[in-house]
Amino acid sequence: MNKSRKLLKEILSANNISFNFDIENIYVDRVALDRKDNVLRIYLFSDDFILESNLEEIMKIFEDKFSPLKVDLSIRYVISEDLQVFMKKYWSNILFQINKNVPSSKCWLDEIKYNLKKGNLTIYSNSEGVNYALKSNKIDLLIKDKIKRELNLNLDIIIDDSKAIIDEGEFIERTENEEREISVDLLSSNGKENKIENENLILLQKDYVFGKKIEEEPIKIKDIQVDTNTVTISGEVFSLEFRDIKEKKKLATFNITDLTDSITAKVFLNEKQYEEFNVNVHDGSYVKVQGNVQFDNFMRCTVICIKSLNVLNKSERIDTAKEKRVELHLHTQMSAMDGVSSFTKVCERAKKWGHKAIAITDHGVVQGFLRQWMQQRSLELKLYMELKDI
């Protein structure tokens, strides 16, 4: 053992730092201070396996001790036993790292298996969805880098999907449930956020009215003129922004469109009005507004200064045809410069309208085909896939 290395246990004990796990064979190899990035880099060394969760705890100890410095902790192992035996223990650290990088993987981590043979580490699952997640998140590169750094081994990492059984619908559902649970945990972990959320729920109104109830019928935005004076329009809100002005007041500015044209709307809010407005009006809200039309010298365009605003339920477009069509030309977000539609939303709309099939004709790319195929299976839609020439 290098005499310059010091036992971590001795260093912690000398600083009266307690710990509740075994660190008997962990040595501090070297320490470096990166003054530019304000990071303390600590390099550990051990010939015994250490749980990744224990290493995280050690890093927290150093972070508390050397705050406000950031701490970067790394470890290198010298393997004194058969690699197969060591890998059985080390595999739990690999799974820990995968979960750290992909939090939603918690629901399928146990399905990942491995086979170590002749310099190759093959990872696989019986779930095609899991294999897709491994590839899309580049888990092979993550594992290869970790093993190279910590074990000084240059293994080839292979993701083998030959054993996969098709189960995409179930996989997507489990992953979405896990992501929802993570979101709930994040919200639950902060009492202040919970208090704000509860206050927002109280302020949230199904039929929010700012000013008065608007009875007048709306006109089309394209028909508005500067000399129209008072006008009533309805449409969808986008690009909503708030700006602080004097005496704790806010200026809300947003655009509204009825698909014949768009126009900017402005309204001044006191503190209480802002709290209610902020909760009830957002991008995507469908509203009816009434106000004065005028030319804004600051924005250099025609705007509506709002007197009243009512949030409405937007009437949803439906397909009333008895014989449903099949969309045979559709670009998704995967078609650069050609499409902005989310395939998931398109599928959900087609299913709601009673369509039996849909075609995807992405422009020069096939990256979205697998996920699209997985999505359509869960919605029981027939999918036609075509690559449109560049």
Summary of the structure (lengths in Angstrom):
residues: 390
radius of gyration: 29.4
end to end distance: 61.8
largest distance: 88.3
contacts: 1056
relative contact order: 0.07
helix: 36%
strand: 29%
